[in-house]
Amino acid sequence: MTINTQQLVLLEKSANGVAELIINRPEVHNAFDDGVIEQLIHSLEATHEDPEVRVLVLRSRGKNFSAGADLGWMKRMANNTHEENMVDAGRLAKLMELLHNHSKPTIALIQGAAYGGAVGLAACCDIVIAAESSSFCLSEVKIGLIPAVISPYVVRAIGERQSRRYFLTAELFSAQAAQQFGLVHEVVENVEQLDEACDRFIASLQKNSPQGMKAAKQLIYAVSQKEITSEVIDDTARRIADIRVSDEGQEGLSSFLQKRKPNWIQE
């Protein structure tokens, strides 16, 4: 099934539970504006609790993943009031929050340029695969801006030390550097290999409990950068107790003991 709204963003769902969210503006290097942001938000909300979706793949058409913010959109925003800019920035922040907190495993496929807010999109995904020829840039300061709403996710992905350099210099960095920083998980030799690597990750994810993966993501958010206090320890104990007695927890343990495949693995 393909849901298509003005061709800016496509949502394609396959029979095996994979949904592909595709930015479809190759003529402007997949730069995003308020229209693209709203359509991405709508698609993320639609797939968040969709039981037919097991994995969400974020990608784009054309030579570049995304050049970041559309110049026409930025020009319009520059002419708007502070209040209007707050509303507009809030929608981009909502997009990043939805992608970061999506209930399904998310995979980003990066080719060509990933600039500005596109780095934020990558940082919000669980798994990032990039072609060796791709490049990244936090370019906002070049035009007097800052990578504000993407910063919580980018700083977590690449760390404070690298952020202190690249937020300020707006230098390009390579896919290999992005992997060293922690933004990218796997680098493939060419763009044609992105799908092959993605399929390999999807095959691994589809063997796992959907409920378990959702709970695992929530666990990461609950303990990340937290001091290990008695409250955190008690919370982790509660989480494992809760999932052990859940339907999928019981099915997983039973299938393991009975040496059979759990019921979430589709033949």
C-alpha positions as CSV (number, residue, x, y, z in Angstrom):
1,M,0.0,0.0,0.0
2,T,1.3,3.5,-0.8
3,I,0.0,6.6,0.9
4,N,1.0,9.6,-1.1
5,T,0.2,13.3,-0.2
6,Q,1.4,15.8,-2.8
7,Q,4.4,13.6,-3.5
8,L,6.5,15.4,-0.8
9,V,6.6,12.3,1.5
10,L,5.7,8.8,0.7
11,L,4.7,6.0,3.1
12,E,5.1,2.6,1.7
13,K,4.1,-0.5,3.7
14,S,5.0,-4.0,2.7
15,A,3.4,-7.3,3.6
16,N,6.4,-8.3,5.8
17,G,5.8,-5.4,8.3
18,V,8.3,-3.0,6.9
19,A,7.2,0.6,6.4
20,E,9.4,3.0,4.3
21,L,9.1,6.7,5.0
22,I,10.5,8.4,1.9
23,I,11.4,12.1,1.5
24,N,10.5,12.7,-2.2
25,R,12.0,16.1,-3.2
26,P,15.1,15.1,-5.2
27,E,14.8,18.2,-7.3
28,V,15.8,20.3,-4.3
29,H,18.1,17.7,-2.7
30,N,15.3,16.6,-0.4
31,A,15.4,19.9,1.6
32,F,12.5,20.0,4.0
33,D,10.0,22.8,4.7
34,D,6.9,23.1,6.8
35,G,5.0,20.9,4.3
36,V,7.5,18.1,4.5
37,I,7.6,18.4,8.3
38,E,3.9,18.1,8.6
39,Q,3.7,15.1,6.3
40,L,6.5,13.3,8.2
41,I,4.8,14.0,11.5
42,H,1.5,12.6,10.1
43,S,3.3,9.4,8.9
44,L,5.2,8.9,12.1
45,E,2.0,9.2,14.1
46,A,0.2,6.8,11.7
47,T,2.9,4.1,12.1
48,H,3.6,4.6,15.8
49,E,0.9,2.2,17.0
50,D,0.1,0.4,13.8
51,P,0.3,-3.3,14.6
52,E,1.1,-4.2,11.0
53,V,4.3,-2.2,11.1
54,R,7.3,-4.0,12.6
55,V,10.2,-1.8,11.3
56,L,10.3,1.8,10.0
57,V,12.9,2.7,7.4
58,L,13.6,6.4,6.7
59,R,15.2,7.2,3.4
60,S,15.0,9.7,0.5
61,R,14.9,9.7,-3.3
62,G,17.7,11.0,-5.5
63,K,21.4,11.6,-4.9
64,N,21.2,13.2,-1.5
65,F,19.5,12.2,1.7
66,S,18.7,15.8,2.6
67,A,20.2,19.3,2.2
68,G,18.5,20.3,5.4
69,A,16.1,23.3,5.6
70,D,14.6,24.6,2.3
71,L,15.9,28.1,1.5
72,G,12.5,29.4,0.6
73,W,11.1,28.2,3.9
74,M,13.9,29.8,5.8
75,K,13.3,33.1,4.0
76,R,9.6,33.0,4.9
77,M,10.5,32.3,8.5
78,A,12.9,35.2,8.6
79,N,10.0,37.5,7.7
80,N,7.7,36.1,10.4
81,T,7.2,37.3,14.0
82,H,9.0,35.7,16.9
83,E,5.7,34.0,18.0
84,E,5.3,32.5,14.5
85,N,8.8,31.3,14.5
86,M,8.2,29.6,17.9
87,V,5.2,27.8,16.4
88,D,7.2,26.7,13.4
89,A,10.2,25.6,15.3
90,G,7.9,23.7,17.6
91,R,6.7,21.6,14.7
92,L,10.3,20.6,13.8
93,A,10.9,19.8,17.4
94,K,7.8,17.6,17.4
95,L,9.1,15.8,14.3
96,M,12.4,15.0,16.0
97,E,10.6,13.9,19.2
98,L,8.2,11.6,17.4
99,L,11.1,9.9,15.4
100,H,13.3,9.6,18.5
101,N,10.4,8.1,20.6
102,H,8.9,6.0,17.8
103,S,7.7,2.6,19.2
104,K,9.2,0.6,16.3
105,P,12.8,0.0,15.4
106,T,13.9,2.8,13.0
107,I,16.6,2.6,10.3
108,A,17.9,5.6,8.4
109,L,19.6,5.1,5.0
110,I,22.0,7.9,4.1
111,Q,23.3,8.7,0.7
112,G,25.0,11.9,-0.5
113,A,24.6,15.0,1.6
114,A,23.0,15.0,5.1
115,Y,23.1,18.6,6.2
116,G,21.6,20.6,9.1
117,G,18.3,19.1,10.3
118,A,19.1,15.9,8.3
119,V,21.8,15.1,10.8
120,G,19.1,15.4,13.5
121,L,16.9,12.9,11.6
122,A,19.7,10.4,11.5
123,A,20.5,11.0,15.2
124,C,16.9,10.2,16.1
125,C,16.9,6.8,14.4
126,D,18.0,3.6,16.2
127,I,20.2,2.3,13.3
128,V,21.9,4.4,10.7
129,I,23.5,3.0,7.5
130,A,25.5,5.3,5.3
131,A,27.2,5.0,1.9
132,E,30.9,5.6,2.0
133,S,30.5,8.6,-0.3
134,S,28.0,10.4,2.0
135,S,28.9,13.5,4.0
136,F,27.5,15.2,7.0
137,C,27.4,18.9,8.1
138,L,26.0,20.9,10.9
139,S,25.9,23.9,8.7
140,E,23.6,26.3,10.7
141,V,26.2,28.8,11.9
142,K,27.3,29.5,8.3
143,I,24.1,31.5,7.9
144,G,23.9,32.9,11.5
145,L,21.7,30.1,13.0
146,I,22.2,27.3,15.4
147,P,21.2,23.6,15.3
148,A,18.8,24.2,18.2
149,V,15.9,21.7,18.1
150,I,18.1,18.8,16.8
151,S,20.8,19.4,19.5
152,P,19.5,17.1,22.2
153,Y,19.7,14.2,19.8
154,V,22.9,15.1,18.0
155,V,24.8,15.8,21.2
156,R,23.7,12.4,22.5
157,A,24.7,10.7,19.3
158,I,28.2,12.3,18.7
159,G,29.1,13.5,22.2
160,E,29.8,16.9,23.6
161,R,33.4,17.0,22.4
162,Q,32.6,16.5,18.7
163,S,29.6,18.8,19.0
164,R,31.8,21.6,20.4
165,R,33.8,21.3,17.2
166,Y,31.3,20.7,14.5
167,F,28.5,23.0,15.8
168,L,31.1,25.8,15.7
169,T,33.1,25.1,12.6
170,A,30.3,23.8,10.3
171,E,32.9,21.5,8.7
172,L,31.9,18.6,6.5
173,F,32.6,15.2,8.1
174,S,32.7,11.9,6.3
175,A,30.6,8.7,6.8
176,Q,33.7,7.1,8.4
177,A,34.0,10.0,10.8
178,A,30.3,9.8,11.6
179,Q,30.8,6.1,12.4
180,Q,33.7,6.9,14.7
181,F,31.6,9.6,16.5
182,G,28.7,7.1,17.0
183,L,26.2,8.8,14.6
184,V,26.4,6.0,12.0
185,H,26.4,2.3,12.8
186,E,27.5,0.8,9.5
187,V,29.2,2.2,6.4
188,V,28.8,0.5,3.0
189,E,31.0,0.9,0.0
190,N,28.4,2.3,-2.4
191,V,24.8,3.4,-2.5
192,E,23.6,0.2,-4.1
193,Q,24.6,-1.7,-0.9
194,L,22.3,0.3,1.4
195,D,19.3,-1.9,0.7
196,E,21.3,-5.1,1.2
197,A,22.6,-3.8,4.6
198,C,19.1,-2.6,5.5
199,D,17.6,-6.0,4.7
200,R,20.1,-7.7,6.9
201,F,19.2,-5.5,9.9
202,I,15.4,-6.0,9.1
203,A,15.9,-9.8,9.1
204,S,17.5,-9.6,12.6
205,L,14.8,-7.3,14.0
206,Q,12.0,-9.4,12.7
207,K,13.2,-12.4,14.7
208,N,12.7,-10.4,17.9
209,S,9.6,-9.7,20.0
210,P,7.9,-6.5,18.9
211,Q,6.8,-5.8,22.5
212,G,10.3,-6.6,23.7
213,M,12.0,-4.2,21.3
214,K,9.5,-1.4,22.2
215,A,10.3,-2.0,25.9
216,A,14.0,-2.1,25.2
217,K,13.9,1.3,23.6
218,Q,11.9,2.7,26.6
219,L,14.5,1.1,28.9
220,I,17.4,2.9,27.1
221,Y,15.6,6.2,27.5
222,A,14.9,5.4,31.2
223,V,18.6,4.7,32.1
224,S,20.6,6.8,29.6
225,Q,22.9,9.3,31.4
226,K,21.1,8.7,34.7
227,E,22.9,8.2,38.0
228,I,22.5,4.6,39.2
229,T,20.3,5.3,42.2
230,S,18.0,3.0,44.1
231,E,15.1,4.4,42.1
232,V,16.7,3.5,38.8
233,I,17.6,0.0,40.1
234,D,14.0,-0.5,41.3
235,D,12.6,0.7,38.0
236,T,14.8,-1.8,36.0
237,A,13.6,-4.6,38.3
238,R,10.0,-3.6,37.7
239,R,10.5,-3.5,34.0
240,I,11.8,-7.0,33.7
241,A,9.1,-8.3,36.1
242,D,6.4,-6.6,34.0
243,I,7.7,-8.1,30.7
244,R,8.2,-11.6,32.1
245,V,4.5,-11.9,32.9
246,S,3.4,-10.3,29.6
247,D,1.9,-12.4,26.8
248,E,5.0,-12.0,24.6
249,G,7.3,-12.5,27.5
250,Q,5.5,-15.8,28.3
251,E,5.6,-16.8,24.7
252,G,9.3,-16.1,24.3
253,L,10.2,-18.1,27.4
254,S,7.9,-21.0,26.4
255,S,9.2,-21.2,22.8
256,F,12.8,-21.1,24.1
257,L,12.2,-24.0,26.5
258,Q,10.2,-25.9,24.0
259,K,12.9,-25.3,21.3
260,R,10.4,-23.8,18.8
261,K,10.1,-20.5,17.1
262,P,8.0,-17.8,18.9
263,N,4.8,-16.8,17.3
264,W,6.0,-13.4,16.2
265,I,8.4,-14.9,13.6
266,Q,6.6,-15.1,10.3
267,E,7.5,-18.0,8.0
